[in-house]
Amino acid sequence: MLGLAFELRTHGVDVRMCAPPDFTDRLAEVGVASVPMGFAVRELVASKPSPAEVAAALVAEHFEVVGTAAGDCDAVVASGLMPAGVRSVTEHLGIHYVLAALHSVGLPSLHRPPGPRPGKPFPPGETDLRVLWKIDAERVDALYREPVNTHRAALGLPPVGNVRDHSFTARPWLAADPVLWPFQDALGFDVVQTGAWLMPDDRPLHAELVEFLDAGEPPVYVGFGSMQMASAPDAAAVAVEAIRAQGRRVLVSRGWADLAPVDGGDDCLVIGEANHRELFRRVAAVVHHGGAGTTTTAAVAGVPQVIVPQIVDQPYWARRVAELGIGAHHEGPTPTVESLSTALELALRDDTAARAAEVSATIRTDGAAVAARKLIDLIDPHRKTTTPPTPADGSG
């Protein structure tokens, strides 16, 4: 979303972002006006409240916080697992609305079944995708329809009968690279695939990290981002042992799992936040959870990947990386030294590295620019937009 914000600002468009309070500091760091909204994600994941309570509270935030923040705006771009209620706010304000998905797990398709949601179970043995996606819509309604329609009534808006499809609109945007996440045959939707939204990042790598990188052969990076790795509390120790078994140095990113050093070995460095677009060009492989951003950034860098998927879209990213030959899919969310070593052996092969470099040249880096132009054309069809050319190395 910040990638889109940056592109819009290059065209003189003001941007205001509603986001969980976890990200207030990052938004301030890059100078994007922010409005804290909803729960702190890290605390929410740890507390595990009931889905119905979370759904009702988020709908209220969408109507109240987004409703106020968007009062003087021309359009709202919504994302998230289910931003129910945001479209209602734009209807009330008489402004444009776009639903942007970073993956298509929740978009009805004739090629795959819905992902997991709480609620009504699927009939045993049912394989008709139309039936399964209808039940998926019913699950969304069970969580969101009552609070959405209660707030709509307060604004004088009529009720909606299918919250999922109302939130998606007939033309949702898919902000994912078509090589990494090809999508076709949407069931009842005209999906607009823009390419992934990448944010420019000119933050320098800190001195200790540069010194470590310069001190030897490229290390293997391991980090699980916002995943807390509850099923793998020893993930750091397992990863370090498996990487060392390949004769490689180790770079551990703490992340929300708070990965920590396992010993004082000088072949291992633990880091915090870093510029992945720069860092991944200097490592031998990236071991991660398979988030949309990390997967795409590693693919752009041309570095082999090992994905240990945890939730939602991550198993698909893992399968796709394996299909493309640019890395390994670790089966299951809990790595062992043996299972991770097997995956690393594949990722660290010369042919995998060559394939990763080959595929990197096919990954689009202009997705945010494409989306910004589409959004500006939606708001003001007569306004001309110009976008600086993307550097050949994909760094723009």
Backbone hydrogen bonds in HBPLUS format (Angstrom, degrees):
<---DONOR---> <-ACCEPTOR-->    atom                        ^
c    i                          cat <-CA-CA->   ^        H-A-AA   ^      H-
h    n   atom  resd res      DA  || num        DHA   H-A  angle D-A-AA Bond
n    s   type  num  typ     dist DA aas  dist angle  dist       angle   num
A0005-ALA N   A0001-MET O   2.98 MM   4  6.30 157.5  2.03 144.8 151.6     1
A0006-PHE N   A0002-LEU O   2.88 MM   4  6.11 159.5  1.92 152.8 156.4     2
A0007-GLU N   A0003-GLY O   3.18 MM   4  6.43 161.4  2.21 145.3 149.9     3
A0008-LEU N   A0004-LEU O   2.91 MM   4  6.16 163.0  1.94 157.7 162.2     4
A0009-ARG N   A0005-ALA O   3.02 MM   4  6.24 154.2  2.09 146.9 153.9     5
A0010-THR N   A0006-PHE O   3.14 MM   4  6.50 136.8  2.34 142.3 153.4     6
A0010-THR N   A0007-GLU O   3.13 MM   3  5.21 129.9  2.39  96.0 109.1     7
A0011-HIS N   A0008-LEU O   3.02 MM   3  5.35 146.1  2.13 105.3 115.6     8
A0013-VAL N   A0008-LEU O   3.05 MM   5  5.26 159.0  2.10 140.0 137.2     9
A0012-GLY N   A0009-ARG O   3.02 MM   3  4.89 161.7  2.05 106.5 108.1    10
A0017-MET N   A0033-ALA O   2.87 MM  16  6.24 167.3  1.88 153.6 156.6    11
A0035-VAL N   A0017-MET O   2.85 MM  18  6.11 147.4  1.96 149.5 149.0    12
A0019-ALA N   A0035-VAL O   3.20 MM  16  6.49 148.9  2.30 142.6 151.1    13
A0037-MET N   A0019-ALA O   2.85 MM  18  5.24 144.9  1.97 127.9 130.8    14
A0023-PHE N   A0020-PRO O   3.06 MM   3  6.07 167.3  2.07 132.7 134.6    15
A0024-THR N   A0021-PRO O   3.31 MM   3  5.27 175.1  2.31 109.5 110.8    16
A0027-LEU N   A0023-PHE O   3.04 MM   4  6.27 162.0  2.07 156.1 160.8    17
A0028-ALA N   A0024-THR O   2.99 MM   4  6.23 157.6  2.04 149.6 156.0    18
A0029-GLU N   A0025-ASP O   2.87 MM   4  6.06 150.1  1.96 145.3 154.1    19
A0030-VAL N   A0026-ARG O   3.21 MM   4  6.50 146.7  2.32 145.9 152.3    20
A0032-VAL N   A0027-LEU O   2.98 MM   5  5.24 158.0  2.03 152.1 150.7    21
A0031-GLY N   A0028-ALA O   3.16 MM   3  4.91 151.8  2.24  95.3 103.9    22
A0044-LEU N   A0040-ALA O   2.91 MM   4  6.11 156.2  1.96 154.8 162.8    23
A0045-VAL N   A0041-VAL O   2.94 MM   4  6.14 167.0  1.96 159.4 160.3    24
A0046-ALA N   A0042-ARG O   3.34 MM   4  6.47 153.8  2.41 136.0 142.7    25
A0047-SER N   A0043-GLU O   2.95 MM   4  6.12 148.2  2.05 148.3 156.6    26
A0048-LYS N   A0044-LEU O   3.12 MM   4  6.19 148.8  2.22 153.6 159.2    27
A0054-VAL N   A0050-SER O   3.14 MM   4  6.46 163.0  2.17 157.6 162.4    28
A0055-ALA N   A0051-PRO O   2.88 MM   4  6.02 162.9  1.90 151.8 156.9    29
A0056-ALA N   A0052-ALA O   3.07 MM   4  6.22 169.5  2.08 149.8 151.8    30
A0057-ALA N   A0053-GLU O   3.06 MM   4  6.19 160.8  2.10 146.1 151.8    31
A0058-LEU N   A0054-VAL O   2.87 MM   4  6.04 159.3  1.91 154.3 159.9    32
A0059-VAL N   A0055-ALA O   2.97 MM   4  6.17 160.5  2.01 152.1 157.4    33
A0060-ALA N   A0056-ALA O   3.12 MM   4  6.34 159.5  2.16 144.7 149.9    34
A0061-GLU N   A0057-ALA O   3.04 MM   4  6.33 153.3  2.11 143.5 150.8    35
A0062-HIS N   A0058-LEU O   2.85 MM   4  6.15 155.1  1.91 152.3 159.1    36
A0063-PHE N   A0059-VAL O   3.05 MM   4  6.36 162.2  2.08 154.9 158.3    37
A0064-GLU N   A0060-ALA O   2.89 MM   4  6.01 165.9  1.91 152.6 157.2    38
A0065-VAL N   A0061-GLU O   2.72 MM   4  5.23 139.5  1.88 133.9 146.9    39
A0068-THR N   A0064-GLU O   3.18 MM   4  6.19 144.8  2.31 130.2 137.3    40
A0069-ALA N   A0065-VAL O   2.88 MM   4  6.09 172.1  1.88 156.4 159.1    41
A0070-ALA N   A0066-VAL O   2.84 MM   4  5.74 154.0  1.91 152.5 156.4    42
A0071-GLY N   A0068-THR O   3.19 MM   3  5.31 165.3  2.22 110.4 113.6    43
A0073-CYS N   A0070-ALA O   3.07 MM   3  5.00 169.9  2.08 114.0 114.4    44
A0096-HIS N   A0074-ASP O   3.14 MM  22  6.36 160.7  2.18 146.9 140.9    45
A0076-VAL N   A0096-HIS O   2.96 MM  20  6.32 143.0  2.10 135.9 145.2    46
A0098-VAL N   A0076-VAL O   2.99 MM  22  6.41 150.5  2.08 160.0 164.4    47
A0078-ALA N   A0098-VAL O   2.85 MM  20  6.23 164.4  1.87 169.7 173.2    48
A0100-ALA N   A0078-ALA O   2.83 MM  22  6.00 174.6  1.83 176.6 176.9    49
A0084-ALA N   A0082-MET O   2.74 MM   2  5.45 142.1  1.88  99.8  91.6    50
A0086-VAL N   A0083-PRO O   3.25 MM   3  6.07 169.1  2.26 140.9 144.0    51
A0089-VAL N   A0085-GLY O   3.18 MM   4  6.53 148.2  2.28 146.0 153.7    52
A0089-VAL N   A0086-VAL O   3.09 MM   3  5.14 119.4  2.47  96.1 110.7    53
A0090-THR N   A0086-VAL O   3.16 MM   4  6.60 155.2  2.23 150.1 156.0    54
A0091-GLU N   A0087-ARG O   2.92 MM   4  6.23 149.0  2.02 147.8 156.9    55
A0092-HIS N   A0088-SER O   2.99 MM   4  6.25 160.2  2.03 149.1 153.8    56
A0093-LEU N   A0089-VAL O   2.94 MM   4  6.22 149.8  2.03 145.7 154.5    57
A0094-GLY N   A0090-THR O   2.78 MM   4  5.72 124.4  2.09 137.2 150.8    58
A0095-ILE N   A0090-THR O   3.05 MM   5  5.17 157.0  2.11 140.2 146.1    59
A0094-GLY N   A0091-GLU O   3.24 MM   3  5.04 136.8  2.44  91.3 103.3    60
A0173-TRP N   A0099-LEU O   2.83 MM  74  6.09 175.4  1.83 169.9 169.8    61
A0101-ALA N   A0173-TRP O   2.80 MM  72  6.15 168.6  1.81 158.9 159.3    62
A0175-ALA N   A0101-ALA O   2.70 MM  74  5.89 157.8  1.75 163.3 170.4    63
A0107-LEU N   A0104-SER O   3.08 MM   3  5.04 150.3  2.17 102.3 111.5    64
A0187-LEU N   A0108-PRO O   2.81 MM  79  5.10 167.1  1.83 119.0 123.5    65
A0110-LEU N   A0185-ASP O   3.11 MM  75  5.87 160.0  2.15 165.0 170.7    66
A0126-GLU N   A0123-PRO O   3.07 MM   3  5.47 165.1  2.09 136.5 135.8    67
A0131-VAL N   A0128-ASP O   3.06 MM   3  5.40 121.4  2.42 105.4 119.2    68
A0132-LEU N   A0128-ASP O   3.06 MM   4  6.42 161.5  2.10 154.2 159.8    69
A0133-TRP N   A0129-LEU O   2.89 MM   4  6.03 163.4  1.92 153.4 157.1    70
A0134-LYS N   A0130-ARG O   3.07 MM   4  6.16 143.1  2.21 136.5 146.2    71
A0135-ILE N   A0131-VAL O   3.06 MM   4  6.40 153.3  2.14 148.1 154.8    72
A0136-ASP N   A0132-LEU O   2.96 MM   4  6.27 146.6  2.07 141.1 151.2    73
A0137-ALA N   A0133-TRP O   3.08 MM   4  6.37 151.7  2.16 141.8 147.4    74
A0138-GLU N   A0134-LYS O   3.08 MM   4  6.42 148.8  2.18 141.2 150.1    75
A0139-ARG N   A0135-ILE O   2.87 MM   4  6.21 147.0  1.98 149.6 158.6    76
A0140-VAL N   A0136-ASP O   3.10 MM   4  6.47 156.1  2.16 148.7 154.2    77
A0141-ASP N   A0137-ALA O   2.97 MM   4  6.24 161.5  2.00 148.9 154.0    78
A0142-ALA N   A0138-GLU O   2.96 MM   4  6.16 154.6  2.03 145.4 151.7    79
A0143-LEU N   A0139-ARG O   3.31 MM   4  6.62 143.3  2.46 142.1 150.3    80
A0143-LEU N   A0140-VAL O   3.13 MM   3  5.34 129.2  2.40 100.9 113.6    81
A0144-TYR N   A0140-VAL O   2.90 MM   4  6.03 164.8  1.92 159.8 164.6    82
A0145-ARG N   A0141-ASP O   2.88 MM   4  4.68 153.3  1.95 124.5 132.5    83
A0148-VAL N   A0144-TYR O   2.96 MM   4  5.97 164.1  1.99 162.5 167.8    84
A0149-ASN N   A0145-ARG O   2.87 MM   4  5.96 172.2  1.88 157.6 159.9    85
A0150-THR N   A0146-GLU O   2.95 MM   4  6.05 148.0  2.05 149.1 158.2    86
A0151-HIS N   A0147-PRO O   3.14 MM   4  6.31 160.9  2.18 146.4 150.1    87
A0152-ARG N   A0148-VAL O   2.86 MM   4  6.12 153.2  1.93 148.6 157.6    88
A0153-ALA N   A0149-ASN O   2.94 MM   4  5.97 158.1  1.98 140.5 145.6    89
A0154-ALA N   A0150-THR O   3.27 MM   4  6.53 147.7  2.38 137.0 145.0    90
A0155-LEU N   A0152-ARG O   2.96 MM   3  5.16 137.3  2.15 101.3 113.8    91
A0157-LEU N   A0152-ARG O   2.84 MM   5  4.93 166.2  1.86 145.2 140.3    92
A0156-GLY N   A0153-ALA O   3.01 MM   3  4.91 158.9  2.05 102.2 108.5    93
A0166-HIS N   A0162-ASN O   2.97 MM   4  6.10 156.1  2.03 153.9 161.7    94
A0167-SER N   A0163-VAL O   2.89 MM   4  5.97 155.8  1.95 147.5 153.3    95
A0168-PHE N   A0164-ARG O   2.97 MM   4  6.24 152.7  2.05 148.7 156.7    96
A0169-THR N   A0165-ASP O   3.04 MM   4  5.93 151.2  2.13 144.7 150.6    97
A0190-ASP N   A0170-ALA O   2.83 MM  20  6.04 178.7  1.83 172.2 172.1    98
A0192-VAL N   A0172-PRO O   2.93 MM  20  6.24 167.7  1.95 157.8 161.9    99
A0174-LEU N   A0192-VAL O   2.78 MM  18  5.93 159.7  1.82 140.5 142.7   100
A0194-THR N   A0174-LEU O   3.09 MM  20  6.21 145.4  2.22 138.3 148.3   101
A0181-TRP N   A0177-ASP O   2.72 MM   4  5.72 156.0  1.77 157.5 165.7   102
A0209-LEU N   A0206-HIS O   3.04 MM   3  5.52 120.8  2.40 110.4 124.5   103
A0210-VAL N   A0206-HIS O   3.05 MM   4  6.36 161.6  2.08 157.1 163.0   104
A0211-GLU N   A0207-ALA O   2.91 MM   4  6.10 160.3  1.95 152.2 157.8   105
A0212-PHE N   A0208-GLU O   3.05 MM   4  6.26 152.2  2.13 140.5 147.6   106
A0213-LEU N   A0209-LEU O   2.93 MM   4  6.21 164.1  1.96 154.8 158.8   107
A0214-ASP N   A0210-VAL O   2.93 MM   4  6.08 155.1  1.99 150.0 156.6   108
A0215-ALA N   A0212-PHE O   3.14 MM   3  5.17 146.1  2.26  99.6 109.7   109
A0284-ALA N   A0219-PRO O   2.73 MM  65  5.64 168.1  1.74 150.5 154.8   110
A0220-VAL N   A0249-ARG O   2.95 MM  29  6.29 161.7  1.98 145.9 145.2   111
A0251-LEU N   A0220-VAL O   2.91 MM  31  5.96 158.0  1.96 153.3 148.7   112
A0221-TYR N   A0285-ALA O   2.95 MM  64  6.22 161.8  1.99 165.6 159.8   113
A0287-VAL N   A0221-TYR O   2.72 MM  66  5.97 166.3  1.74 153.9 158.8   114
A0222-VAL N   A0251-LEU O   2.83 MM  29  6.22 150.9  1.91 167.1 170.4   115
A0253-SER N   A0222-VAL O   2.88 MM  31  6.18 166.5  1.90 159.3 161.0   116
A0223-GLY N   A0287-VAL O   2.98 MM  64  6.41 157.0  2.03 162.9 168.5   117
A0227-MET N   A0224-PHE O   2.91 MM   3  5.56 159.1  1.95 149.4 150.6   118
A0256-TRP N   A0225-GLY O   2.84 MM  31  6.13 171.0  1.85 164.8 167.3   119
A0232-ALA N   A0229-MET O   2.97 MM   3  5.17 154.6  2.03 106.6 114.9   120
A0235-ALA N   A0232-ALA O   3.03 MM   3  5.25 141.9  2.18 126.5 122.7   121
A0238-VAL N   A0234-ASP O   2.98 MM   4  6.18 167.0  1.99 162.8 167.1   122
A0239-ALA N   A0235-ALA O   2.91 MM   4  5.99 164.2  1.93 148.0 152.6   123
A0240-VAL N   A0236-ALA O   2.90 MM   4  6.07 169.1  1.91 155.4 158.5   124
A0241-GLU N   A0237-ALA O   3.07 MM   4  6.19 166.4  2.09 148.0 151.7   125
A0242-ALA N   A0238-VAL O   2.96 MM   4  6.14 162.6  1.99 150.9 156.2   126
A0243-ILE N   A0239-ALA O   2.86 MM   4  5.99 159.2  1.90 154.9 160.3   127
A0244-ARG N   A0240-VAL O   2.92 MM   4  6.00 163.6  1.94 149.8 154.9   128
A0245-ALA N   A0241-GLU O   2.99 MM   4  6.13 144.3  2.13 140.3 150.0   129
A0246-GLN N   A0243-ILE O   2.97 MM   3  5.28 147.5  2.07 105.4 115.4   130
A0248-ARG N   A0243-ILE O   3.35 MM   5  5.75 160.9  2.38 142.3 142.3   131
A0247-GLY N   A0244-ARG O   2.82 MM   3  5.02 159.4  1.86 112.4 116.9   132
A0250-VAL N   A0267-ASP O   2.84 MM  17  6.24 168.9  1.85 163.7 167.5   133
A0269-LEU N   A0250-VAL O   3.04 MM  19  6.50 151.9  2.12 148.8 156.1   134
A0252-VAL N   A0269-LEU O   2.82 MM  17  6.13 163.3  1.85 156.8 162.1   135
A0271-ILE N   A0252-VAL O   2.75 MM  19  6.17 159.5  1.79 163.1 169.9   136
A0254-ARG N   A0271-ILE O   2.97 MM  17  6.22 167.3  1.99 175.6 174.8   137
A0259-LEU N   A0254-ARG O   3.03 MM   5  4.37 164.8  2.06 124.3 120.2   138
A0258-ASP N   A0255-GLY O   3.11 MM   3  5.52 161.6  2.15 110.1 115.3   139
A0268-CYS N   A0265-GLY O   3.36 MM   3  5.89 155.9  2.42 116.7 117.3   140
A0278-GLU N   A0275-ASN O   3.22 MM   3  5.61 132.5  2.46 105.1 116.2   141
A0279-LEU N   A0275-ASN O   2.87 MM   4  6.03 171.0  1.87 157.3 160.3   142
A0280-PHE N   A0276-HIS O   2.90 MM   4  5.54 169.1  1.91 142.0 145.8   143
A0282-ARG N   A0279-LEU O   2.82 MM   3  5.48 162.0  1.85 123.0 129.2   144
A0286-VAL N   A0304-PRO O   2.96 MM  18  6.41 149.0  2.05 146.5 156.2   145
A0306-VAL N   A0286-VAL O   2.83 MM  20  6.18 154.3  1.90 151.5 151.2   146
A0288-HIS N   A0306-VAL O   2.94 MM  18  6.41 157.2  1.99 162.7 170.0   147
A0308-VAL N   A0288-HIS O   2.76 MM  20  6.03 165.2  1.79 161.1 166.1   148
A0295-THR N   A0291-GLY O   2.95 MM   4  5.98 169.3  1.96 159.4 162.9   149
A0296-THR N   A0292-ALA O   3.10 MM   4  6.15 163.2  2.13 144.5 149.3   150
A0297-THR N   A0293-GLY O   2.90 MM   4  5.99 163.6  1.93 150.4 155.6   151
A0298-ALA N   A0294-THR O   2.95 MM   4  6.05 162.0  1.99 149.4 154.0   152
A0299-ALA N   A0295-THR O   3.00 MM   4  6.17 152.4  2.08 142.3 150.4   153
A0300-VAL N   A0296-THR O   2.87 MM   4  6.12 158.9  1.92 153.8 159.0   154
A0301-ALA N   A0297-THR O   3.02 MM   4  6.21 149.6  2.11 141.4 149.7   155
A0303-VAL N   A0298-ALA O   3.27 MM   5  5.71 168.1  2.28 159.2 158.8   156
A0302-GLY N   A0299-ALA O   3.08 MM   3  5.09 145.6  2.20  97.7 108.2   157
A0305-GLN N   A0326-ILE O   3.16 MM  21  6.58 147.7  2.27 133.9 143.6   158
A0328-ALA N   A0305-GLN O   2.77 MM  23  6.31 148.0  1.87 150.7 159.8   159
A0307-ILE N   A0328-ALA O   3.06 MM  21  6.49 161.5  2.10 169.4 169.9   160
A0330-HIS N   A0307-ILE O   2.92 MM  23  5.83 161.7  1.96 157.7 160.8   161
A0314-GLN N   A0311-ILE O   2.90 MM   3  5.69 151.1  1.99 152.8 150.4   162
A0316-TYR N   A0313-ASP O   3.04 MM   3  5.55 124.7  2.36 110.7 124.3   163
A0317-TRP N   A0313-ASP O   3.22 MM   4  6.60 161.9  2.25 154.7 159.7   164
A0318-ALA N   A0314-GLN O   3.01 MM   4  6.23 159.6  2.05 153.0 158.5   165
A0319-ARG N   A0315-PRO O   2.99 MM   4  6.25 160.2  2.03 147.1 151.7   166
A0320-ARG N   A0316-TYR O   2.84 MM   4  6.07 161.6  1.87 160.3 165.9   167
A0321-VAL N   A0317-TRP O   2.95 MM   4  6.12 159.3  1.99 151.2 155.9   168
A0322-ALA N   A0318-ALA O   3.19 MM   4  6.44 156.5  2.25 145.6 151.5   169
A0323-GLU N   A0319-ARG O   2.87 MM   4  6.14 157.2  1.92 149.0 155.9   170
A0324-LEU N   A0320-ARG O   2.92 MM   4  6.11 155.7  1.98 151.9 157.3   171
A0326-ILE N   A0321-VAL O   3.14 MM   5  5.55 147.1  2.25 163.6 163.5   172
A0325-GLY N   A0322-ALA O   3.06 MM   3  5.07 143.8  2.20  98.5 109.6   173
A0340-LEU N   A0336-THR O   2.91 MM   4  5.91 167.3  1.93 153.7 157.7   174
A0341-SER N   A0337-VAL O   2.94 MM   4  5.88 148.4  2.05 138.0 147.2   175
A0342-THR N   A0338-GLU O   3.06 MM   4  6.28 156.3  2.11 148.6 154.1   176
A0343-ALA N   A0339-SER O   3.20 MM   4  6.46 158.3  2.24 142.7 147.9   177
A0344-LEU N   A0340-LEU O   2.87 MM   4  6.07 156.5  1.93 148.3 155.1   178
A0345-GLU N   A0341-SER O   2.93 MM   4  6.13 152.9  2.00 149.2 155.7   179
A0347-ALA N   A0343-ALA O   3.06 MM   4  6.35 163.2  2.09 149.3 154.2   180
A0348-LEU N   A0344-LEU O   2.85 MM   4  5.88 154.2  1.92 155.9 160.7   181
A0349-ARG N   A0346-LEU O   3.34 MM   3  5.55 167.2  2.35 108.4 111.6   182
A0352-THR N   A0349-ARG O   3.17 MM   3  5.33 125.4  2.48  99.5 112.9   183
A0353-ALA N   A0349-ARG O   3.14 MM   4  6.50 160.7  2.18 154.0 158.9   184
A0354-ALA N   A0350-ASP O   2.94 MM   4  6.20 156.9  2.00 149.0 155.5   185
A0355-ARG N   A0351-ASP O   2.96 MM   4  6.08 154.6  2.02 139.7 146.5   186
A0356-ALA N   A0352-THR O   2.87 MM   4  6.08 155.9  1.92 149.7 156.5   187
A0357-ALA N   A0353-ALA O   3.04 MM   4  6.27 156.3  2.10 146.1 151.9   188
A0358-GLU N   A0354-ALA O   2.99 MM   4  6.23 151.6  2.07 142.6 150.8   189
A0359-VAL N   A0355-ARG O   2.89 MM   4  6.13 165.3  1.91 157.1 159.5   190
A0360-SER N   A0356-ALA O   3.01 MM   4  6.09 150.2  2.10 142.8 151.0   191
A0362-THR N   A0359-VAL O   2.82 MM   3  5.33 156.7  1.88 116.9 124.9   192
A0363-ILE N   A0360-SER O   3.34 MM   3  5.43 160.1  2.39 103.9 109.5   193
A0370-VAL N   A0366-ASP O   2.91 MM   4  6.20 157.5  1.96 158.1 164.9   194
A0371-ALA N   A0367-GLY O   2.96 MM   4  6.19 162.7  1.99 150.0 154.4   195
A0372-ALA N   A0368-ALA O   2.86 MM   4  6.04 156.1  1.92 145.5 152.4   196
A0373-ARG N   A0369-ALA O   3.05 MM   4  6.26 161.2  2.08 148.8 153.0   197
A0374-LYS N   A0370-VAL O   3.04 MM   4  6.30 156.9  2.09 147.6 154.3   198
A0375-LEU N   A0371-ALA O   2.89 MM   4  6.10 157.2  1.94 151.8 157.9   199
A0376-ILE N   A0372-ALA O   2.95 MM   4  6.15 163.6  1.98 151.2 155.5   200
A0377-ASP N   A0373-ARG O   2.90 MM   4  6.05 157.3  1.96 146.0 152.7   201
A0378-LEU N   A0374-LYS O   2.95 MM   4  6.12 141.9  2.09 139.0 149.3   202
A0379-ILE N   A0375-LEU O   3.04 MM   4  6.34 154.3  2.11 148.4 154.4   203
A0380-ASP N   A0376-ILE O   2.73 MM   4  5.78 170.2  1.74 157.6 161.2   204
A0383-ARG N   A0380-ASP O   3.04 MM   3  5.60 169.2  2.06 123.4 126.9   205
A0394-GLY N   A0391-PRO O   2.96 MM   3  5.43 162.5  1.99 117.8 121.2   206
